[in-house]
Amino acid sequence: MGYRRRVVASNLNLSIAAGELVALTGCNGAGKSTLLRTVARLQPALSGEIELAGKPLGEYPRSALAGLLSIVSTETVNVAHLTVRQLVSLGRFPHTNWLGKLTTKDVELVEEAMQLTGITSLAHKNLHEISDGERQRAMIARTLAQDTDIILLDEPTAYLDMPNKYEIMNLLQRLTRTKQKTILISTHDLQIAMQEADKLWLMIDGFIVDGAPEDLALKQQLSRMFEGTNLHFDDLRGHFNAKRHDLKNISAFGEEKLFFWTKKALERLGYAVSLEENENRADIVIKTEAGLTVWILKNYKGSPKFASIYDLAKYLTSTIFFEKK
């Protein structure tokens, strides 16, 4: 897989089952879009063969392939005076007759696709009147209207805010469950992909390792993606952290939720947090006084109190202490 003078990835042996959501991820320039374009037969593979339903991809006529596989690319579509409904309706053209006339079934599928992606209220708007995120939803709706068994999406959440990223990923996951769609996406949103995808394809150094997100975490494959960077995958909590060097030690005690968020703040500030008391070291005690939560810096001069994690953090970043004062 790659281009005429550059091999992007080789020795690939991958499969996707019906009803699976697979997330392809990797660093910039790893070749995610190239792989999607190769799978969609938009560019030829340098070697090897891709099979669809046991038949080589190259043996499918273009018209037949359009009825089986659809793709949403990262290219921006902004045609003047084209409405959202008209864009979504374009997804039905592989299924229409030579006149391109939409049947009642076609119209129903278009309406369903807009409803699923939450853009029904935008149906009469021109593309230049909607946001990038709304346009991305419209592109996904067009693909849903095409009603193919296989859907490829290149960075489908790229222009969306956090709630919409999760909504789109959850929508894709539901489509695999309720309609047995087979969906392959490329994405940089690894944290979201780990929560929604059945399988990850990790592009690392010209190869792809694949498996359930949990299996890859247990095999420490997720950590390999960020070797040589300032990121670290925490395989006990399932998320990524910036690597901290020269950590300072501190203890904290309090109710579970308060302790959790206090610990996260302290780790962000470069502290290694433990539950072991040490009278020669400042400790943080979280407690409720007169109905208000306070953070007390025990064993430090005057045992100062703080009304919020922010106030505590500001104090810690402006004060140097390691031993009892």
N, C-alpha and C positions, 0 to 999 in steps of 0.2 A: 504494500500500500504506500502511495506517495506520488511524487512527480517524476518527470522524465530523468532529472539529474539528481534527485534527492529521495532516498528511501526514508519515509517518516516512521514506519513500524514494520516489523517482519515477524515471521513465524507465529502468526496469529491463528488460534484455534478456538473459536468462540461460538456460542449458540444462545438463542433466545427461544423460550417456549411460549406457546400461546397463553395469553392472559398474564404476561409478565411486564413489569415496569423496570427497565434497566437504565441506570445512569452512568454515562461515560464521562469521566472527569480526569483532569490532569493539568499540568502547568500550561501557561500561555505558550503557544508554538509547539505543543506536544503532538498535534495532529488530529485533534478531536473532530474538527469540521471536515478535514480530509477523509477521515474514516466514514463519517455520515454520508458525504457526497459519493464515496465509493460504493457504500451499501445501497444508496439510492440510484446507482448507475448513472450519476451525473458526470463521473469521470472514471476511467478504466482502472482496474487493479493492475499493478505492475506484474504480479504473478499470483498463482493460486486461484481459487474459485469460491464464489458465494452461491449458496443454494437457498432457494425459497420453496418450502413445501416439497423438498426432495428433488427439485429441478433446478439446474443451473440458471442463475439470474439472467444471463445473456440470451437464453432461449425464449424468454418472454417477449412478445411484441410490445411496443410502447403502450399501445392502447390497453392491453391486458394488464400490464404492470401498473398503470394508473388506477386500475380498479382494485388493485391489491395493496399498493403501497403509496403513502403520501408523505410529504416532507414540508416542514416549516423552516425556512432558512433565516439567517440573521439580516438579510437584505431588507431595507426599509421600503415599503410600498406606500407611495403617496401620490396617487393618480388624481389629477384635478377633476372635481365633480363626480367622483365615484363614491357612492354611499357605502356605509357599512354593510347594509343588506346586500347590495350588489356584489361587494367583495366576497362575502360569505357564499353567495349564490354561485360564484365561479367554481367552487368546490364540486358542484354537481355536473359540470360540463363533460367530464369523462363518461358520464352515464346517460347523457341526452342523445337525441338523434341529430342528424346532420344540420337541422334547423336550430339546434340549441334551445328548444322550447322546454321550459320547466313543467313537469307534471305536478299533480296534487301531492304525490309522494315526495317529489323534490322539494317543494315549498315547505312541506312538513318537516323534512330533515334540516332545512335551512333554519327554520324557526326553532327547532329543538337545539341545534348547535349554538344559536345565539343565547338561548335560555341557559344552557349548560355553562357557558362562559360568562354569563352575567352582563351581556351587552344589548339585550332587547331594547332598552330605552335609548340606545344610540343608533338604532337601525336606520333612521332617516338622515343622520348626520353625514356630511362629507368627511373623507379621511383626514383632510387638513384641519378639520375642526376638533379633532379628538387628540388626547395625549398619547405619548409613546406607549405607555402601559396599556391604554385602551386599544391602540392599534395592534399591539401584540396579542391581545385577547381576540381581536377580530381575525387575525391570521390563524390562530388556533381553531377558531370557530369554522373558518373556511375548510381547514383540514378535516374537522369532525364532519362537516357536511359532505365531504368527499366519501365518507363512510367506508374507508379501507380497513382491512384487518390489521395492517401494520402501519404505525405512525412514527415518523422520525422528526425530532424537533431539535434544532440547533439553538442552544441557549434560550429556552422559552421564557425564563424568568429574568432575563437580562435588564429589562427596563422597568421592572415592577418594584413597588415598595414591599416592605417585609410582610404585611398581612396578605398582599396579593400574591407574593411568591409562594406562600404556604397554600393559598387557595388553589392556585394553578397546579401545584404539585399534588395536592389532595384530589383535585379533579382528575388528573391523569391516572392516579392510583385507583380511583373509583371506576374509571372507564375500563381498566384491566379486569376489575372484579365483576362489574355488572354487565359488560358487553364483550368480555374476553378479547379486548384489543391487546395487541402486542406493541409496546411502546418503548422506543429507544430515544433517550435524550442526551445531549451533551450539556454539561453545566459546570460552573465554578462554585455553585452553592452546595458544597459537599455536606455541610451540616444538615441541610434540609433533605438532600438526597439520601443520607443515611437513615433518616426517619421514615421516608416514604417508599424508597426503591426496594424491589425484591432482590436485586443484584447490582453490584457495582462493577464497572470495568475501569480499572485504574491504569492510566497510561504513564509508565515510568521507564525512562531511558530507552525508548523505542520498543518496549514490550508492553503487554497488557496482562495484568493479573485480575482475575475475576472471582466473584463469590458473593455470598450474602454479606452485608455490611458487618454483621457481628462476627462472622468467620474471619474476615480480613482484619478486624480489630484484634481478635485473639491471636492471629498469626503475625501481628505487628507489621502488616503490610501498609496500613494507613500511615504509620510513622515514616515509612520509606519515601512517601511523597514529599516530605518536607526536610529531608536530609540536606544539610548545608544551609538551612534557613534559620530564622529566629523563632520558628514555630515548633511546638511539641504536641503530640497527640496524647491526651490523658486517657489511657485505656481502662481506667477504673471509673471515670465519669462520662466517657464517650464524647468529649469535645476537645477543641484545640486551644492551647494556651501559648502565649509568648514565653520563650525561655527566660528564666530569671537567673541572674548570676550574683554571687556574693550575698546570699540570702541572710537576713537577720532573723533571729529566733524570737518568738513571742507566743504566749499562751492566751487562749480565750475560752470563756465559759458562759453559757446562757441557753435559753430555750432554742429548740432545734432550728426553727426557721430563722430566728435572729442570728444564731451562731453561723448558719450557712452563708447568709449574705454578708455578715461581718468578715468571715473567713475569706470570701471572694475579694472583698475590698482590700484586705490585708495582703493577700497574695499579689494583687495588682500593684501594691506599693513595694513589693519585694521582700515580704516576710514569709518565713516558714512557720505555719501555725500548728501548735500542738495542744493537747489537753492536759499536759503535765505541769503542775504548779511548780514554781521556783521562786523562793523568797528573795533570791538575789537578782531577779529579773522582773521587769515590769510585766504585769498580766492585765488582760482586759476582762472585766466582769460586766455582763449585760444583765440588767435587772429592771423591774418595774417599781417605781416610786410614785405614790399618789396618782396612780393611773397612767403615768408617763414612762416610756422606756428611756433608760439612760445607759451610757457606756462609761464605765469607771476605769481609769488607768491605775490599777492597784500597784502598790509597792513603788510608786513614783512620787516625787515631791508633791505633797498636798493631795494626792489621789484625785486629780482633776476629773470632773464629770462633763459629759458631752450629750447633747440632746439629739444628735443624729450621727450617722456613719460619716457623712460629709465633714462635720465639725471635727470628729475624731481623726479622720484622714488628714485634714489640714494641719492639725496639731502634730501628728506624727511626722509629716513631711517637713515640718519646720523645726523639729526637735530631735536631737541625737541622744539616745540613751541605750545602754546595754546592761548596766548594773544598777542595783538599788541605790537611791540617793538618800 
